[in-house]
Structure formats: structure tokens, C-alpha cells
Amino acid sequence: KKKKKNTQCMSKILIVDDEKSIRDTLREILEYEKYTVEEAEDGEVALAKLKASSYDVVLCDIKMPKKDGTEVLDGAQELGVTAPFIMISAHGTIDTAVECTKKGAFDFIQKPPDLNRLLLAIRNAMDKSDLVQETKTLRKKIKKTFDIVGESEGIMEIKNTIDKVAPTEARVLITGGNGTGKELVARWLHEKSNRSSGQLVEVNCAAIPAELIESELFGHEKVMV
């Protein structure tokens, strides 16, 4: 049976808090759990570190001088940081937690943090990061699988047309004989459209009887007589 690799010893966590005692306590706990830990004493230092290095999880206080936790969260998103944020605060309310979640925080924990709750939140955040990364990798593999191969004049014209049409809201009719790549073109139109984050739904209309096509596409309600 294949053993699951322990990634804790390779995981790096950034602690952002203006209270040294809190940073020291969290560092001691996390290093005992075999995490690599770095610290930032305020929001500006945190953003500088996030710009210079990558982290697996960020533990961020909300009330801090210079830049507060929500400003750090906003700044990290502008920098393109993908590490999940766990916000911590002694002055937390439900409204604060909801606001942080809306801004993209993974979780919210009140001070003093419960040890088990904190470690569970970190593990869950890292699991989410792993899933996001796996999804990105799979998307790249799928793109390669469904790539349009060729550099002939006809192929280049199709690619240019896809690039022009995909970002628009125009309806597109793709014609061609069997095996000419209509589905491939449809996939690339979807991939380059504003709806690429959603699912591409394929429907084989030829396989659906004419009397059922409307209910299959738009649904139906059973009328009680």
C-alpha cells in the first residue's frame, strides 16, 4: 500500500502579527509540528515578504499598525498570491469573519487560538491548496490533449477566428464533416471565452428524439390533472 507523503516538513507558513508574544507562541507550536515558519511584525513587512517569497499558508492578525489584516489580504490578492489566509483576531465578530471570508480568507479564528482548531484549519487550508494546484495541472494537461495542431493557412485562420470570437457574446455555428474537429473548435472557444471557469456541456442533439429535445434542453413540469 502506497504511503501518503508527509508534506508538513516542506510547508512554509507566514505568521503576521504585531504582538511578539503571539508570534513566538505560534512559531513554537508550528515548528513542533514540523512546519517551516517565517514572521512579519506588521502588514507592510508581510506584503514585502509575500512579494519576495511563496508560502503555503498565511496566519494574519486583523488589528495591526500601518496596514491591517484586511489590507494585507487585499494586497496579497493584487500580487497574485494564492496561499490561503487564516485570519486571527481578539476583537473578532461574526461580521468581521463574514467580511474576511467575502474578501477571500479561508478561515477565521479568534484569539487566543485553540491549538486543535488552529492546526485543523491549517491542514484544511493546505488540502485546498493542493486541490487547486492539482486542478490547474489537470487543466494544463487537458489543454494539451485538445490542442489544435498545425500551422497551415486554414488552421491559422481557424485559430485567429477563435481568438476574435471567443471573448464576445456571439452565438457560434460550427460546420464541417465527420472527424474535421468541430468539437475541438467548440472546446477552444469555451476555453478562451469569459465562461472558461464554468463547465462545457456537450449535448448530442442527433441522438435525442425530436419530441423530447425541448424537455431535454429546457426541462419540463409534470401537470397534475
C-alpha positions as CSV (number, residue, x, y, z in Angstrom):
1,K,0.0,0.0,0.0
2,K,1.4,3.4,-1.0
3,K,2.0,5.7,1.9
4,K,0.8,9.3,1.7
5,K,3.7,11.6,1.7
6,N,4.1,13.9,4.8
7,T,4.2,17.4,3.4
8,Q,4.3,19.2,6.7
9,C,8.1,19.4,6.8
10,M,8.1,21.0,3.4
11,S,5.3,23.5,4.1
12,K,6.1,27.1,4.9
13,I,3.8,29.3,7.0
14,L,3.9,33.1,7.4
15,I,2.8,34.5,10.7
16,V,1.7,38.1,10.5
17,D,1.0,39.7,14.0
18,D,2.2,42.9,15.7
19,E,2.4,41.1,19.1
20,K,5.7,39.3,19.5
21,S,4.3,37.0,22.2
22,I,1.7,35.7,19.8
23,R,4.2,35.2,17.0
24,D,6.6,33.4,19.4
25,T,3.8,31.1,20.7
26,L,2.6,30.3,17.2
27,R,6.1,29.7,15.9
28,E,6.8,27.3,18.8
29,I,3.6,25.3,18.1
30,L,4.1,25.2,14.3
31,E,7.8,24.3,14.4
32,Y,7.0,21.5,16.8
33,E,4.6,20.2,14.1
34,K,7.5,20.3,11.6
35,Y,6.4,23.4,9.7
36,T,8.8,26.0,8.4
37,V,7.9,29.4,9.9
38,E,8.6,33.0,9.0
39,E,7.3,36.1,10.8
40,A,6.1,39.6,9.9
41,E,5.5,42.2,12.6
42,D,3.1,44.4,10.6
43,G,1.2,44.5,7.3
44,E,3.9,46.3,5.2
45,V,6.5,43.7,6.2
46,A,4.1,40.9,5.4
47,L,3.4,42.2,1.9
48,A,7.1,42.6,1.2
49,K,7.7,39.0,2.3
50,L,4.7,37.8,0.2
51,K,6.1,39.6,-2.8
52,A,9.6,38.1,-2.3
53,S,8.7,34.5,-1.4
54,S,5.9,32.0,-1.6
55,Y,4.1,30.4,1.4
56,D,1.7,27.5,1.8
57,V,-0.5,29.3,4.5
58,V,-0.6,32.8,5.9
59,L,-1.8,33.3,9.5
60,C,-2.7,37.0,9.6
61,D,-3.9,39.2,12.5
62,I,-6.6,41.8,11.7
63,K,-5.8,44.7,14.0
64,M,-2.3,45.9,13.2
65,P,-0.4,49.2,12.7
66,K,0.5,50.6,9.2
67,K,-1.7,48.0,7.4
68,D,-4.4,45.9,9.0
69,G,-5.1,42.3,8.1
70,T,-7.8,43.0,5.5
71,E,-5.5,45.4,3.7
72,V,-2.8,42.7,3.7
73,L,-5.4,40.2,2.3
74,D,-6.3,42.7,-0.5
75,G,-2.7,43.5,-1.2
76,A,-1.8,39.8,-1.4
77,Q,-4.6,39.2,-4.0
78,E,-3.3,42.1,-6.1
79,L,0.1,40.5,-6.0
80,G,-1.4,37.3,-7.2
81,V,-0.7,35.4,-4.0
82,T,-2.5,32.0,-4.0
83,A,-1.7,31.0,-0.4
84,P,-4.8,30.6,1.7
85,F,-5.2,33.2,4.5
86,I,-6.4,32.3,8.0
87,M,-7.3,35.5,9.8
88,I,-6.9,35.7,13.6
89,S,-8.1,38.4,16.0
90,A,-9.0,39.0,19.6
91,H,-11.7,41.5,18.5
92,G,-13.5,39.3,16.1
93,T,-17.2,39.3,15.5
94,I,-19.4,37.4,13.1
95,D,-19.5,40.5,10.8
96,T,-15.7,40.6,10.7
97,A,-15.5,36.9,9.9
98,V,-18.0,37.3,7.1
99,E,-16.2,40.3,5.7
100,C,-12.9,38.4,5.7
101,T,-14.5,35.4,4.0
102,K,-16.0,37.6,1.3
103,K,-12.6,39.1,0.7
104,G,-11.2,35.6,0.1
105,A,-9.9,34.4,3.5
106,F,-10.0,30.7,4.0
107,D,-10.9,30.8,7.7
108,F,-11.3,33.0,10.7
109,I,-10.0,32.1,14.3
110,Q,-10.4,34.1,17.5
111,K,-7.5,34.8,19.9
112,P,-6.3,33.1,21.9
113,P,-6.5,30.4,19.2
114,D,-7.5,26.9,20.2
115,L,-4.5,24.6,19.3
116,N,-6.5,21.8,17.7
117,R,-8.8,24.2,15.9
118,L,-5.7,26.1,14.5
119,L,-3.9,23.0,13.3
120,L,-7.0,21.6,11.7
121,A,-7.6,24.9,9.9
122,I,-4.0,24.9,8.6
123,R,-4.3,21.3,7.4
124,N,-7.6,22.0,5.6
125,A,-6.2,25.2,4.0
126,M,-3.2,23.2,2.7
127,D,-5.5,20.4,1.4
128,K,-7.5,23.1,-0.5
129,S,-4.2,24.5,-1.9
130,D,-3.2,21.0,-3.1
131,L,-6.6,20.6,-4.8
132,V,-6.3,23.9,-6.5
133,Q,-2.8,23.1,-7.8
134,E,-3.9,19.7,-9.0
135,T,-6.9,21.2,-10.8
136,K,-4.5,23.7,-12.6
137,T,-2.2,20.9,-13.6
138,L,-5.1,18.8,-14.9
139,R,-6.4,21.8,-16.9
140,K,-3.0,22.3,-18.5
141,K,-2.9,18.6,-19.4
142,I,-6.4,18.8,-20.9
143,K,-5.4,21.8,-22.9
144,K,-2.5,19.9,-24.4
145,T,-4.8,16.9,-25.1
146,F,-7.2,19.1,-27.0
147,D,-4.7,21.3,-28.7
148,I,-5.3,22.3,-32.3
149,V,-2.2,21.1,-34.2
150,G,-1.0,22.5,-37.4
151,E,0.4,25.7,-39.0
152,S,-1.3,25.6,-42.4
153,E,-3.1,28.7,-43.7
154,G,-6.5,27.1,-42.9
155,I,-5.6,26.1,-39.4
156,M,-4.2,29.6,-38.6
157,E,-7.4,31.1,-40.0
158,I,-9.4,29.0,-37.6
159,K,-7.2,29.9,-34.6
160,N,-7.4,33.6,-35.4
161,T,-11.2,33.3,-35.7
162,I,-11.4,31.6,-32.3
163,D,-9.3,34.3,-30.8
164,K,-11.6,37.0,-32.2
165,V,-15.0,35.4,-31.4
166,A,-14.3,33.6,-28.1
167,P,-14.3,36.8,-25.9
168,T,-17.6,38.0,-27.3
169,E,-21.2,37.0,-26.5
170,A,-21.8,36.0,-30.1
171,R,-23.5,32.7,-30.9
172,V,-21.3,30.4,-33.0
173,L,-22.3,27.8,-35.5
174,I,-19.5,25.3,-36.3
175,T,-19.9,23.3,-39.6
176,G,-17.9,20.5,-41.1
177,G,-18.0,16.8,-41.9
178,N,-17.4,14.0,-39.5
179,G,-13.9,14.0,-38.0
180,T,-13.0,17.5,-39.0
181,G,-12.6,18.8,-35.5
182,K,-15.9,20.6,-34.7
183,E,-15.8,19.5,-31.1
184,L,-12.2,20.6,-30.8
185,V,-13.1,24.1,-32.0
186,A,-16.0,24.2,-29.6
187,R,-13.7,23.3,-26.7
188,W,-11.2,26.1,-27.6
189,L,-14.0,28.6,-28.0
190,H,-15.1,27.8,-24.5
191,E,-11.5,27.8,-23.1
192,K,-10.8,31.3,-24.4
193,S,-14.2,32.7,-23.5
194,N,-15.3,34.6,-20.4
195,R,-17.1,31.4,-19.3
196,S,-13.9,29.2,-19.2
197,S,-14.1,28.8,-15.5
198,G,-17.5,27.1,-15.9
199,Q,-18.4,23.7,-17.3
200,L,-18.7,22.9,-21.0
201,V,-21.8,20.9,-21.5
202,E,-22.0,18.7,-24.6
203,V,-25.3,17.6,-26.0
204,N,-25.7,15.2,-28.9
205,C,-28.9,16.6,-30.4
206,A,-29.0,13.9,-33.2
207,A,-29.3,11.2,-30.6
208,I,-32.4,12.8,-28.9
209,P,-35.8,12.2,-30.5
210,A,-37.4,15.3,-31.9
211,E,-40.4,15.1,-29.5
212,L,-38.1,15.1,-26.5
213,I,-35.5,17.7,-27.5
214,E,-37.3,20.6,-25.8
215,S,-37.7,18.9,-22.5
216,E,-34.2,17.6,-22.6
217,L,-32.7,21.0,-23.1
218,F,-35.1,23.2,-21.1
219,G,-36.8,20.8,-18.7
220,H,-40.4,20.3,-18.1
221,E,-43.0,20.3,-15.4
222,K,-45.5,17.5,-14.8
223,V,-49.0,18.8,-14.8
224,M,-51.4,17.1,-12.4
225,V,-54.9,16.6,-13.9
